[in-house]
Amino acid sequence: MDLNDIWQQHKAWICGILGACIVFFLANTWISRRFDTSSLDARISRSRAEMKKSFFGSAERKSARDDSSLLDKELEAVGKRTFFTKRPSFDLEGKGDTTFHYIETQSRIQRTVRQQMDIANVQFGAPQLGMPPNNPVERDEIQETLIALDLVDDALARLLEASRTVLAAKPDALGLAAVDQIRIESSATKGPTRGSRSKSVDLGQVVRVSLRFHCDPMTMQAYLEACIGTDDRRPLLVHELQTKAGDEPGEPMECRITHEAIVPATSDIEARN
């Protein structure tokens, strides 16, 4: 059988094969041009190579460490101006019997404050210093009440100091005339507040102390300046302040001030250390 016979006998099949090859070649060429993935493969290869490289060298790491150290120092400085640091006498840590220490401390502070007020000739209408009528029982309540007592004692000491400073500079001034009321707002006296919906940030333990007293404007100004604190003296945060002039000329002004002590949680203190 020669080629002509083969062609005559199988020309339909041979034409189909040739046509299919032509179609496949054309289609493959068009698809390769239309959907060329070589550039995509190249980009993927380059991206993988870049990912293996370090984006930060020793200079960048040193800069980041310096920035972190600076932020830590700034955080510590802000904490000193914000958080209330308990004085040793008002800290239950290492004090043994907590109830005995509380009773002894509050009795001593009440006695000392009354003596100081008598010496300064100040009418003192809050001999209990706002302490709860019933002694707290739980350790956390005792500690929180001692924090409030610490704040009260410090505030009254600065108030007397401001009065003495004004009277020394101007003997005919009124100074501090009277302390009418001291009120403590803490979980030991008003119930827990941690579940309040208005509290979006947990600052730790918050204790507020409200004072109502009568003095002249110069004493009030000196007292507020003393509350700012110094490097060696903790600040006393002022949460609220209201003043009212006397009804008659020469009468002392009525002042209502609320101080706030923010004591960070133990975990926060450990984290900063």
C-alpha positions as CSV (number, residue, x, y, z in Angstrom):
1,M,0.0,0.0,0.0
2,D,1.5,3.3,-1.1
3,L,1.1,6.8,0.5
4,N,-1.7,7.7,-1.9
5,D,-3.7,4.7,-0.8
6,I,-3.1,5.6,2.8
7,W,-4.2,9.2,2.2
8,Q,-7.3,8.2,0.3
9,Q,-8.3,5.7,3.0
10,H,-7.4,7.8,6.1
11,K,-7.5,11.4,4.9
12,A,-10.4,12.4,7.2
13,W,-8.5,11.1,10.3
14,I,-5.2,12.7,9.2
15,C,-6.9,16.0,8.5
16,G,-8.5,15.9,12.0
17,I,-5.1,15.2,13.6
18,L,-3.5,18.1,11.7
19,G,-6.3,20.4,12.6
20,A,-6.2,19.5,16.2
21,C,-2.4,20.2,16.3
22,I,-2.9,23.6,14.6
23,V,-5.7,24.5,17.1
24,F,-3.6,23.4,20.0
25,F,-0.6,25.4,18.8
26,L,-2.6,28.5,18.2
27,A,-4.4,28.2,21.5
28,N,-1.3,27.6,23.5
29,T,0.4,30.6,21.9
30,W,-2.6,32.9,22.6
31,I,-3.0,31.7,26.3
32,S,0.7,32.1,26.9
33,R,0.6,35.7,25.7
34,R,-2.7,36.5,27.4
35,F,-1.9,34.9,30.7
36,D,1.8,35.3,31.0
37,T,2.9,34.2,34.6
38,S,6.6,34.7,34.2
39,S,6.5,38.3,35.6
40,L,4.3,37.1,38.5
41,D,6.8,34.3,39.3
42,A,9.6,36.8,39.2
43,R,7.8,39.1,41.7
44,I,7.1,36.2,44.0
45,S,10.8,35.2,43.9
46,R,11.9,38.7,44.7
47,S,9.4,39.0,47.5
48,R,10.6,35.8,49.0
49,A,14.2,37.0,48.8
50,E,13.2,40.3,50.5
51,M,11.4,38.5,53.3
52,K,14.6,36.7,54.1
53,K,16.4,40.0,54.6
54,S,16.4,41.9,57.9
55,F,14.6,45.2,57.7
56,F,16.2,46.5,60.8
57,G,19.9,46.6,61.4
58,S,21.9,47.3,64.6
59,A,21.3,51.0,64.4
60,E,17.5,50.6,64.2
61,R,17.5,48.1,67.1
62,K,19.6,50.5,69.2
63,S,17.3,53.4,68.4
64,A,14.3,51.3,69.4
65,R,15.9,50.3,72.7
66,D,16.7,54.0,73.4
67,D,13.1,55.0,72.7
68,S,11.8,52.2,75.0
69,S,14.1,53.3,77.8
70,L,13.0,57.0,77.4
71,L,9.3,55.9,77.5
72,D,10.0,53.9,80.7
73,K,11.5,57.0,82.3
74,E,8.6,59.2,81.2
75,L,6.1,56.6,82.5
76,E,7.9,56.5,85.9
77,A,7.9,60.3,86.1
78,V,4.2,60.4,85.3
79,G,3.5,57.7,87.9
80,K,5.3,59.7,90.6
81,R,3.1,62.7,89.8
82,T,-0.1,60.7,89.6
83,F,0.0,57.7,91.9
84,F,-0.3,58.0,95.6
85,T,2.6,56.4,97.6
86,K,1.7,55.3,101.0
87,R,3.8,56.4,103.9
88,P,5.3,53.5,106.0
89,S,3.0,54.1,109.0
90,F,-0.1,53.7,106.8
91,D,1.2,50.5,105.0
92,L,0.1,47.2,106.5
93,E,3.0,45.4,104.9
94,G,5.1,43.9,107.7
95,K,3.0,45.3,110.5
96,G,1.8,42.1,112.1
97,D,-1.7,42.3,113.5
98,T,-3.6,44.4,111.0
99,T,-6.5,45.3,113.3
100,F,-4.2,46.4,116.2
101,H,-2.1,48.5,113.8
102,Y,-5.2,50.2,112.4
103,I,-6.6,51.1,115.8
104,E,-3.3,52.3,117.1
105,T,-2.6,54.4,114.0
106,Q,-5.9,56.1,113.7
107,S,-6.0,56.9,117.4
108,R,-2.5,58.4,117.2
109,I,-3.4,60.5,114.1
110,Q,-6.7,61.7,115.6
111,R,-5.0,62.8,118.8
112,T,-2.1,64.5,117.0
113,V,-4.4,66.4,114.6
114,R,-6.6,67.6,117.4
115,Q,-3.6,68.9,119.3
116,Q,-2.3,70.7,116.2
117,M,-5.7,72.3,115.6
118,D,-5.9,73.5,119.2
119,I,-2.4,75.0,119.0
120,A,-3.4,76.8,115.8
121,N,-6.6,78.0,117.4
122,V,-8.7,76.4,114.6
123,Q,-12.3,75.4,115.3
124,F,-12.1,71.6,114.5
125,G,-15.5,70.0,113.9
126,A,-14.2,66.6,112.6
127,P,-12.4,64.9,115.4
128,Q,-12.9,61.4,113.9
129,L,-11.2,62.5,110.7
130,G,-14.0,60.9,108.6
131,M,-13.1,57.4,109.8
132,P,-15.9,54.8,109.6
133,P,-17.9,54.3,112.8
134,N,-17.2,50.6,112.7
135,N,-13.6,49.4,112.3
136,P,-13.0,47.6,109.0
137,V,-12.3,43.8,109.4
138,E,-10.9,42.6,106.1
139,R,-7.3,43.3,105.4
140,D,-8.1,45.1,102.1
141,E,-10.7,47.3,103.8
142,I,-8.2,48.2,106.6
143,Q,-5.5,49.0,104.1
144,E,-7.8,51.2,102.0
145,T,-9.0,53.1,105.1
146,L,-5.4,53.7,106.2
147,I,-4.8,55.1,102.7
148,A,-7.6,57.5,103.3
149,L,-6.3,58.4,106.8
150,D,-2.9,59.0,105.2
151,L,-4.4,61.4,102.7
152,V,-6.5,63.2,105.4
153,D,-3.5,63.6,107.7
154,D,-1.3,64.9,104.8
155,A,-4.0,67.3,103.6
156,L,-4.6,68.8,107.0
157,A,-0.9,69.2,107.7
158,R,-0.4,71.1,104.4
159,L,-3.5,73.2,105.2
160,L,-2.1,74.2,108.6
161,E,1.3,74.8,107.0
162,A,-0.3,77.2,104.5
163,S,-2.1,79.0,107.3
164,R,1.0,79.4,109.3
165,T,2.9,80.7,106.2
166,V,0.2,83.3,105.5
167,L,0.0,84.5,109.2
168,A,3.7,84.8,109.4
169,A,3.8,87.1,106.4
170,K,0.6,88.9,107.4
171,P,-0.3,88.7,111.1
172,D,-3.6,90.4,110.6
173,A,-4.8,87.7,108.1
174,L,-7.5,85.2,109.0
175,G,-5.5,82.1,108.0
176,L,-7.4,78.8,108.6
177,A,-10.4,79.5,110.8
178,A,-12.3,76.2,111.0
179,V,-12.5,72.7,109.6
180,D,-16.1,71.7,109.6
181,Q,-16.3,68.3,107.9
182,I,-14.1,65.4,106.6
183,R,-15.7,62.7,104.5
184,I,-14.0,59.6,103.1
185,E,-15.2,57.9,100.0
186,S,-13.7,54.4,99.8
187,S,-15.0,50.8,99.4
188,A,-14.7,50.5,103.2
189,T,-17.3,53.2,103.7
190,K,-19.4,53.4,100.5
191,G,-19.2,50.0,98.9
192,P,-17.2,48.8,95.9
193,T,-17.1,50.9,92.7
194,R,-15.0,48.7,90.4
195,G,-18.2,47.6,88.5
196,S,-19.2,51.1,87.6
197,R,-20.1,51.5,83.9
198,S,-18.6,55.0,83.8
199,K,-15.2,53.6,84.7
200,S,-13.6,52.8,81.4
201,V,-10.0,52.4,82.6
202,D,-8.9,50.5,85.7
203,L,-6.5,52.8,87.4
204,G,-6.2,50.7,90.5
205,Q,-7.4,51.6,93.9
206,V,-9.0,55.0,94.1
207,V,-9.8,56.7,97.4
208,R,-11.3,60.2,97.7
209,V,-11.4,62.5,100.8
210,S,-13.6,65.6,101.0
211,L,-12.8,68.5,103.3
212,R,-14.9,71.5,104.2
213,F,-13.2,74.4,105.9
214,H,-13.1,78.2,106.2
215,C,-10.1,80.3,105.5
216,D,-9.0,83.5,103.8
217,P,-8.1,83.5,100.0
218,M,-4.4,83.7,100.6
219,T,-4.4,80.5,102.7
220,M,-6.4,78.7,100.1
221,Q,-3.9,79.8,97.4
222,A,-1.0,78.7,99.5
223,Y,-2.7,75.4,100.2
224,L,-3.3,74.6,96.5
225,E,0.4,75.5,95.8
226,A,1.4,73.0,98.5
227,C,-0.7,70.3,96.9
228,I,1.3,70.5,93.7
229,G,4.2,68.8,95.6
230,T,7.9,68.7,94.8
231,D,10.6,66.2,93.9
232,D,10.8,65.2,97.6
233,R,7.1,65.6,98.4
234,R,4.2,63.7,96.8
235,P,1.5,65.7,95.1
236,L,-2.1,65.7,96.4
237,L,-4.5,65.4,93.4
238,V,-7.5,67.7,93.5
239,H,-10.6,66.0,92.1
240,E,-13.1,68.9,92.8
241,L,-12.9,72.3,94.3
242,Q,-15.7,74.8,95.3
243,T,-15.4,78.1,97.1
244,K,-17.9,80.5,98.5
245,A,-17.2,84.0,99.8
246,G,-18.2,85.0,103.3
247,D,-21.6,86.6,103.8
248,E,-20.1,89.6,105.4
249,P,-16.9,91.6,104.6
250,G,-13.9,90.2,106.4
251,E,-15.5,86.7,107.0
252,P,-13.5,83.7,105.8
253,M,-14.5,82.0,102.6
254,E,-16.0,78.5,102.6
255,C,-14.0,75.9,100.7
256,R,-15.0,72.4,99.7
257,I,-12.2,70.3,98.2
258,T,-12.0,66.6,97.2
259,H,-8.7,65.0,97.0
260,E,-8.1,61.7,95.2
261,A,-5.5,59.1,95.9
262,I,-4.8,56.6,93.1
263,V,-2.9,53.6,94.3
264,P,-1.8,51.2,91.5
265,A,-2.5,47.5,91.7
266,T,0.4,45.4,93.0
267,S,0.8,43.8,89.5
268,D,1.2,47.3,88.0
269,I,3.9,48.2,90.5
270,E,5.8,44.9,89.8
271,A,5.5,45.6,86.1
272,R,7.1,49.0,86.4
273,N,9.9,47.7,88.6
